[in-house]
């Protein structure tokens, strides 16, 4: 794995952790916070999901272009 791949993987992992935390916060807030606050949290979840998708896309693009780390391991490998 090259340095760029490692960095992109780290960015993706951090984005995924933030998304997971915001999703858990949204779930915990359901029914216990005012509607406006819930909508604000839901919007933040959507924003963090976009960041996860962008980070994953960059990681996948790098992997396909550079070929330094396979995304899928075949059963024959």
N, C-alpha and C positions, 0 to 999 in steps of 0.2 A: 504494500500500500504506500503510495507516495504522500508527501507532506500535504499537498492540496486536498487529497482525498480525506486524510485524517482531520484536517481543519473543517472541511465541509460536513463530515460526519459529526464532528463536535457541535457545529452550529445547528445541524438538524436535531441532534439529541437534546440540546438546550431548548430549542423551539418546541419540541414535542413535550418536554417536561413542563414548560410554561402553559402550553395548551391543556395538558392534563390537569394541572392545578386550577386553571380558570374554569374548566368544565366541572371539576369537583366543587368549586366554590359556587358555581351556578346551581348545581344540583342541591347543595346544602341550603341555598337561599330560597329555593322554591317554597312558596307559601309563607315565608317568614320575613320577607322584606317588601317594602312598597313596590308597586308595579313599575314605577319609573326606575328604581334602583335595579330591579330584575332585568328590565330592558337594557339598561346600561351594561350590566354584566353579560347579558346575551350578546350584545354588540362586541364586547371585548373578546368573548369566546370566538366569535366569527373572525375578528381581526387576527387573533393568534392562530386560528386554523389556516388563514391565508399565508401567514408566515411559515407555518409548518409545510404547507404545500410548496411554497417557493423554495424553501431550503431543500426539501426532498427532490424537487425538480432539478435544482443545481447539482445535487449529489449524483443523481441518476445521469444527467447530461455529461458530467465529468467522467463518470464511470464508463459510459458508452464511448465517449471520445477518446479517453486515455487508456481504457482497458486495464487499469491497474488493480482492480478488485472486482470480481464478478458479483452481480446482484443476485443471481440465482445459481445455485449449485445443482447440477444434474445428478440423478441417481447413479449414473455411470461413473462419475468422477471419483 
